[in-house]
Amino acid sequence: MHMTGVDKSRIVGHRGCGNLAPGSTMAAFEKAAEIGLMWVEFDVRLTADGHLVIANKDDLFDVSGENVEVSQSTLRDLQGINVA
């Protein structure tokens, strides 16, 4: 996706670049940077052991295919989840 001639300084990538990669993932943030977006929006959630993680929803099924809830998981649990 090319945005030639567009003033990207006023465009905010929703959940990174969520239409071109799974939202709120490193792939989405990297895609936003690749196309030159200066700003991204994302949600932050708290894990069961008190860590902050980026996740659009508490339930990670949409991005991982697994029934995992951020609020019920430890950071260590979540580090093993593939969200690509």
N, C-alpha and C positions, 0 to 999 in steps of 0.2 A: 504494500500500500504506500503510495507516494502522495505527499501533500504539498507539492510544489506551489509556491505563490500564496500559501495560506499563512496568516499570522498565527503561529502555534503558541505564542506567548500567552494567549487567552484561552487555550483549549486545555481542559483537564481530562486526563485519561481515567475513565471510570473503572475502578478495580485494576488499575494499570492500563492495559490495552485489552480489556476483557472480551472484545469481539474477535480478536485475532489469536488469543491464547486463553487457557483457563484463567478466569478472573482471580485476582488476589494471589497470584503465584509469581515466582521469580521470572518465569517465562513471560508473563504479562507485563511485568515491570521492565524487563529487558526489551520487549517489543516496543513499549512506549518510548524508551530511550532511543531505540533504533530509528523510529520514524520522527524523532526530534521533539517529542512533547516535553515541556518544561515542568509540568505538574501532573501528579497522579493522586487519586483519591482511593483510600482503602479503609477497611474496618479493622479494629484491634479487639481481640477477645482475651479473656483471662483463663489460663489453664487451672486445673484442680490444685496444682502445686504453686500457684501464684505467679506464673510467667505470662508475659504478654506475647501474643502471636498474631500474625495477620491472617484473618479468615473472614470471608464475607458473611457466613452463617455459622452458628454453633455446630450444626450437623455438616460434616464434610463429604457426605455421599455424592453430591453433585460433581465434586472435583476429584474424588478418589475412588468412587464406586464401593466404598466401605461405610458401614454404619458406625461412625465414630463421632462423638461429641467432644468438642474442644474443652468445654467446662467440666467434663467428667474424665478427662485424660491428663496425664502428666506431660511435661515437655518431652521427656524421654520417649513416651508412647508415641507422640506425634511425630517425632523425628524419623520414625520408621514407616510413615505413611507416604505413599507415592501419590502426589497430586498433579502430575504432569499430564 
